[in-house]
Every structure is written in C-alpha cells, then in structure tokens.
Amino acid sequence: MIRRSSELDMATIARQHYDAVFRFCARRVGPDRAADVSQETFLTAQRVLHKFRGESSLTTWLFGIAHNECRRERRRSVAEPLPLVVDLEIVANVQGESDIVDRHALNQALSKLSAEHREVVLLHEIEGLTYEEAAAILQVPVGTVKSRLHHAFQQMRRALFSTEEAAR
C-alpha cells in the first residue's frame, strides 16, 4: 500500500482508478455528467495530493473527493433533475422467476430513499465499501452508516413488497 503522497504519481493514479471513479460518479449524477465530474475529481485530487497521508486506501480517498464533486454538481444543476442510475446485475435464482427482484422496482425503491439512505446503500452494497470506508467518505461515524443502511433496507423492503403485491 502506498503510504506517502511523495510516492504517488497522479497519472498512474488516474489510470488505475478512473473507471471506478467514473462508475461512482455515474451512479450519482448520470452517465452524461460523470466524465466531467470524474475529471474534476482527479483535478482536485492532484491539487490536494500532498495532503494524502495514507490513513485510508487511495480508492476511499478518491471516492471521498468524488462524493463532494457529485454533491457540488447536483447543487449546480438544481433546475435539472438528475437520474438515479444503478446498473444492477440481478441473477435468476434456481427456484424461479418469483424470487427475482425487478430492476425497475429496485430502482424505484432506491429513488424513494432520502439522499443519506440512498448514499449508504450505493457505497456499501453497490460500490462494495466497508462500513468504515463509507463512514470516511461521508464523514460520519460508522454507527451512523450502519443505522442508515438498516433503515434504508427497511424502507426498500416495504417499497418492494408493496410493488410485488400490487403486481399480483
């Protein structure tokens, strides 16, 4: 693991992490704006690279910057609603179609969550970050991440079950 900013080369960092940062941003601001926000993320990272102390992984640090850049982009474009873009790979269960969660229903359930709840679901479940990494990005305690995730899942279950019952 790279420990000091003096050992970091921004071109290498960008090559190694651009795809992950782009996907991270695309889920938050849509694919049309993700390239610009990703570029801003790496420009900001280059400006503050000397502040990276290696206390978190480089990916977590970059996601923290990307998170702030996405928030900035959403504030700039308040007039235009940003799409919720979650590309979920849902695999059919051996037991049959009744166990498959509809992507559309899942996206609807996610879109009904508050921004704080949706963000922890995206960070933990979609991006695959640990509670600690999500907490570092959001700058909240680990317990807050766990609590938000718990409440988000409760809300999503209610939304998904009501959608399934309405479809019957």
N, C-alpha and C positions, 0 to 999 in steps of 0.2 A: 504494500500500500504506500502511496506517495504521501509523505509527511509534510514537506515544506513547500511553500509557494516557489522558492528558488529552483526547485526540481521540476516545475511544471512548464510545459510548452503549450501555449494556447492553441496552436494549430493541431497538435496531437489530441488535445482535449476535445476540440470541436469534431475532429474526425471520428473519435471513439464514442462520443456521446450525442452527436447531432440527432440521430434517428430517434433515440429515446426522448430527448427534449422536444423534438417536433411532435411525436405522438402525445406526449404530456400536454403540450400546448393545444394541439388539435382537439383534444377532448374537452378543452375548456373554452376555446374561442372559435372553434370551427376550422376546417382544413384551409379555407381561403385566407384566413388571417394568421395561421400557425407559422408560416415561413417568416413573416415579418417579426412576430413575437419571438420566435426562436433566435432570429438574428439579433434582436435587441438583448435577449438573454445572454448570448455569447459576448456581445459588446460590453454589457455591464460586467460580466464575469471577468473580462480582460482588464477593465478599469479597476476592479477590486480584488484581483488575483493575489496581490500582496497580503491581503487580509485573511486568506485561507490558511488555517492553522492545522488542518488535518484532523480536527476533532470529530468530524463526521466523514462519511465517504464523499468522494468527489461528486457522485451522482446525486446524493441527497443535497449537497450544497448547490449544485446546478438547478435541481428541481425547486429549491427554495427561491432562487433568483427567478426562475421561470414562473413560479406561482405569483410572485409580485408583479412581473411583467404582464401576466394574464389579467390580473386584477386591474392594473393600470389601463390595459386595452379595453376591458369591459367598462371602466369609468369613462373613457374617451368616447365610446360608441354607445352611450346610453339610449340614444334615439333608435338604434337598430337592435332588435333582439338577437342575441347570439344563440346559435343552435347548440343543443346538447348532443355531442357526438360521442357515442360509446360503441365501439365495434366489439361486440361480444361474441365469442365463439361458444356457441351452446351445442353441446354434443347430445345426440339422442341416447336415451337410456335404453338398456336392453328390454325393460318392461313395457315399452311402448310410448306412443305419442302423448298420452295423458300426463306423462312425467316431464315433458319438455316445456320449458318456460319460453313463452313467445317473446322474441326480441323486442317487438313493438311495445308489448305490455311492460317489459322490464325497463325500456327507455322511458315510458310514460311514468312508471313508478319512480324512477330516478329523477325525472324532471319535476316531480311534485315535492321533492325533498327541499328543505332550506339549503342555502348555499353552503353552510357549515357542515351539514349532514352529508350532502352530496360530495363535498370535497374529501371527507374522510373515507367514503366508500371508494371513490376513484383512486385515492392514494394507496389505501390498504388492499383493496380487492382487485382493482384493475392494474395498477402500477406494481403491485406486489411488495410494497414497502412494509417494514415492520412498524409497530406502534411507535417506537422510539423515533424512527426516521420521519414518520408522518408528523409527529409532535414537533420535531425540529423544524420542518418545513413550515408548519402552521404557527410556530412559536407559541404553543400551548402545552400544558402538562400532558403526560402520557395518559393519565386517568381521564382527561377531557376527550382525548381521541377515542378511548375505549367506550366511554359513555355515549359519545355522538354516534359511534358505529352501532352500538346496541340499539339506540333509539331509531337510527336510520333503518336498520333491519326490521324493527317492529313496524314502522310505517310502510316499508316496502311490502312486507308480508300482507298487511291489511289491504294495501292497494292491489296486490297481485291476486289475492283470494277473492276480492270483490269483483275483479275483472273476469276471473275464471267463472264465478257464479253467474255473472251477467251474460256470459257467452253460452251458457247451457240452455 
